[in-house]
Amino acid sequence: MSSGEIGEVLFINSTRKSLGQFRKDVSSMWDLAVHDLSIIDYLMDGKNPTSIKASGDKFYNPKESITFVNLKYENFSVHLESNWLSPIKERNITIVGSKKMLVYEDLKLENKLTVYEKNVEVVSGENITDENYLVKINEFGTYSPYIKPEDALYNSVEHFRTSIINQTQSLSNPSQAIRVHKILEIADNNMNM
């Protein structure tokens, strides 16, 4: 992403779901979406959304056990699903770029990241309302770059520890925490409005 290989980010879709861990103190959004919001905040250099909408349903719980959060940024959109009622456990992020698309499946043991060399090209016309507007789908294949298997929790704790020792800023710093928390608060206040 930082090299521009996937082009402009157009859309991010994130899914975190499994059956269980019903918590009475927080919704599935506060429990699960916080992780993906942190990832998106990091990947998008701390950009703030211009619009935040949320919906959810309460099943077996005083708080929402299923939530959907839609974020609109200046040039791209994000959809987050957090779900405690799915028979299948998933931890996936899809990033659609103007040149390539990425799918990260955290629960896979190998080939967690798949790069789809697919894109949409405008062939004719100025905009979608033009009579001559025509698009073409380009598809060149897929590949999965090697990602060394590591323990994410260990890496997080070790990074935090070395940040303290070296007196350096951690990747997940207080500014990021505040940005993510504000998004969750707004989404919570806008739930089902």
Backbone torsions as a table, in degrees:
resi	resn	phi	psi	omega
1	MET	NA	-43.9	-176.5
2	SER	-67.5	-25.5	178.4
3	SER	-81.9	-10.5	-178.7
4	GLY	85.3	7.9	-176.6
5	GLU	-60.4	-33.3	-179.8
6	ILE	-90.7	-3.1	-179.7
7	GLY	82.4	-156.9	177.4
8	GLU	-72.3	137.1	174.8
9	VAL	-74.3	126.9	-179.7
10	LEU	-104.1	-37.4	-172.3
11	PHE	-157.6	141.5	174.0
12	ILE	-127.6	130.3	176.8
13	ASN	-122.0	128.9	-178.1
14	SER	-127.8	135.2	179.6
15	THR	-130.2	125.0	171.5
16	ARG	-130.0	112.2	-178.7
17	LYS	-151.0	155.1	175.8
18	SER	-172.6	175.3	178.2
19	LEU	-96.1	119.2	172.7
20	GLY	107.1	-168.7	-163.5
21	GLN	52.8	68.0	173.9
22	PHE	-80.2	126.7	179.1
23	ARG	-117.5	136.8	-179.5
24	LYS	-85.4	-17.5	-175.2
25	ASP	-87.3	-23.5	-178.6
26	VAL	-141.9	163.8	175.1
27	SER	-85.7	171.5	176.1
28	SER	-62.0	-29.9	178.2
29	MET	-62.3	-48.7	-179.7
30	TRP	-67.3	-31.0	-179.4
31	ASP	-77.5	-42.5	-170.4
32	LEU	-109.7	-45.7	-174.3
33	ALA	-64.3	-24.4	-179.5
34	VAL	-56.5	-35.2	-179.4
35	HIS	-67.3	-47.3	-178.6
36	ASP	-70.0	-34.8	175.2
37	LEU	-62.0	-37.5	177.2
38	SER	-65.5	-41.9	178.6
39	ILE	-63.4	-47.2	-179.3
40	ILE	-63.8	-41.2	177.3
41	ASP	-58.1	-43.6	179.5
42	TYR	-65.8	-49.3	-177.1
43	LEU	-63.7	-32.2	-175.9
44	MET	-102.5	21.2	174.5
45	ASP	55.3	38.7	173.4
46	GLY	73.4	20.1	177.8
47	LYS	-64.1	144.1	178.2
48	ASN	-98.4	141.3	177.4
49	PRO	-70.2	153.3	176.9
50	THR	-93.3	-18.1	-179.9
51	SER	-148.0	139.6	-179.9
52	ILE	-133.9	121.6	177.4
53	LYS	-128.1	145.6	-179.0
54	ALA	-145.1	147.7	173.1
55	SER	-143.1	158.2	-179.7
56	GLY	-169.6	171.0	178.4
57	ASP	-135.3	146.2	-179.7
58	LYS	-102.4	113.4	174.4
59	PHE	-127.1	126.4	176.9
60	TYR	61.7	20.7	-170.0
61	ASN	-160.8	144.3	176.3
62	PRO	-72.5	-18.9	176.9
63	LYS	-109.2	165.4	-177.5
64	GLU	-63.2	127.1	177.2
65	SER	-95.3	-13.3	173.3
66	ILE	-132.0	128.9	177.6
67	THR	-136.7	150.1	174.7
68	PHE	-130.3	125.4	179.5
69	VAL	-120.3	128.2	177.1
70	ASN	-115.1	124.5	179.9
71	LEU	-116.5	135.7	175.0
72	LYS	-113.6	125.3	175.4
73	TYR	-107.6	178.0	-176.5
74	GLU	-56.6	-44.9	-174.3
75	ASN	-123.2	5.4	-179.0
76	PHE	-154.9	167.2	-179.3
77	SER	-124.0	156.9	179.2
78	VAL	-133.7	137.6	174.5
79	HIS	-125.3	124.9	-179.8
80	LEU	-118.4	127.9	173.0
81	GLU	-113.5	127.1	174.9
82	SER	-123.4	127.1	-166.8
83	ASN	-149.1	123.5	175.3
84	TRP	-98.3	5.9	-174.3
85	LEU	-118.2	26.0	-178.8
86	SER	-100.4	137.1	177.0
87	PRO	-71.9	-15.3	-178.6
88	ILE	-112.9	132.3	176.4
89	LYS	-86.2	128.0	178.5
90	GLU	-136.5	144.7	172.5
91	ARG	-141.5	84.9	-172.4
92	ASN	-126.6	146.1	171.3
93	ILE	-131.8	128.5	174.8
94	THR	-113.0	130.0	177.7
95	ILE	-120.4	117.3	-179.4
96	VAL	-99.0	118.1	177.6
97	GLY	-109.5	168.8	-179.4
98	SER	-73.1	-18.2	179.3
99	LYS	-112.3	-40.1	-178.7
100	LYS	-142.6	168.4	179.9
101	MET	-130.5	145.3	-177.7
102	LEU	-121.5	140.6	171.8
103	VAL	-129.1	120.3	178.0
104	TYR	-110.5	120.2	-179.9
105	GLU	-115.4	98.3	-170.5
106	ASP	-63.9	-28.9	-175.8
107	LEU	-82.4	-11.5	177.6
108	LYS	-70.7	144.8	178.6
109	LEU	-80.8	-33.9	179.0
110	GLU	-129.7	160.3	177.6
111	ASN	50.3	49.5	-179.6
112	LYS	-64.7	-32.5	-178.1
113	LEU	-110.4	126.6	174.7
114	THR	-118.6	129.2	176.9
115	VAL	-102.6	121.2	178.0
116	TYR	-100.2	117.5	178.1
117	GLU	-86.4	71.5	-178.7
118	LYS	-131.2	147.3	173.3
119	ASN	-161.1	171.6	177.6
120	VAL	-113.9	131.3	-177.9
121	GLU	-118.6	132.3	174.9
122	VAL	-78.0	120.6	-177.1
123	VAL	-91.4	-40.4	178.9
124	SER	-153.0	157.4	179.6
125	GLY	95.3	157.3	-178.2
126	GLU	-89.9	-39.5	179.7
127	ASN	-153.1	174.0	-171.9
128	ILE	-65.4	-15.3	178.7
129	THR	-87.3	-11.5	177.8
130	ASP	-67.1	140.8	178.0
131	GLU	-64.3	-31.0	-177.6
132	ASN	-91.4	7.1	-177.2
133	TYR	-66.3	126.8	-177.8
134	LEU	-146.0	135.7	177.3
135	VAL	-120.4	157.6	179.2
136	LYS	-130.7	138.5	176.3
137	ILE	-93.2	123.4	176.3
138	ASN	-100.7	129.8	-179.0
139	GLU	-134.7	119.3	-175.0
140	PHE	-116.8	-8.1	178.9
141	GLY	128.4	-172.5	179.7
142	THR	-136.9	158.3	171.1
143	TYR	-153.7	158.0	178.9
144	SER	-122.5	106.6	177.9
145	PRO	-66.4	148.9	-179.9
146	TYR	-69.8	130.1	174.0
147	ILE	-121.7	118.8	-179.0
148	LYS	-61.6	126.7	178.5
149	PRO	-65.3	126.7	179.9
150	GLU	-141.2	162.9	177.6
151	ASP	-89.2	110.7	-175.1
152	ALA	-62.6	-42.2	-179.8
153	LEU	-64.9	-43.7	177.1
154	TYR	-59.5	-46.0	179.9
155	ASN	-60.0	-40.9	179.8
156	SER	-63.7	-46.6	-179.8
157	VAL	-65.7	-42.3	179.9
158	GLU	-64.8	-41.9	177.5
159	HIS	-61.4	-44.1	179.0
160	PHE	-62.8	-43.7	179.7
161	ARG	-61.1	-47.5	-178.9
162	THR	-69.3	-29.6	175.5
163	SER	-63.6	-39.9	177.7
164	ILE	-67.0	-48.5	-178.1
165	ILE	-61.5	-45.3	-177.0
166	ASN	-87.1	-1.3	-178.3
167	GLN	52.0	49.9	177.5
168	THR	-118.1	160.9	179.4
169	GLN	-73.5	134.4	177.1
170	SER	-81.1	160.9	178.3
171	LEU	-60.3	-41.8	176.9
172	SER	-98.3	89.1	-172.8
173	ASN	-98.4	174.9	-179.2
174	PRO	-57.7	-36.0	179.1
175	SER	-62.6	-42.2	178.7
176	GLN	-64.8	-44.1	179.7
177	ALA	-58.6	-41.2	179.8
178	ILE	-66.8	-43.3	179.1
179	ARG	-61.0	-46.7	-178.9
180	VAL	-65.0	-42.4	179.8
181	HIS	-62.4	-41.0	179.1
182	LYS	-63.0	-41.3	178.3
183	ILE	-61.5	-45.6	179.8
184	LEU	-63.9	-39.9	177.8
185	GLU	-62.6	-45.9	179.8
186	ILE	-63.8	-44.3	178.6
187	ALA	-60.9	-41.6	179.8
188	ASP	-64.1	-42.1	178.8
189	ASN	-69.1	-28.0	-179.5
190	ASN	-93.5	2.9	-175.5
191	MET	-55.7	123.9	176.8
192	ASN	61.0	26.9	177.0
193	MET	-90.7	NA	NA
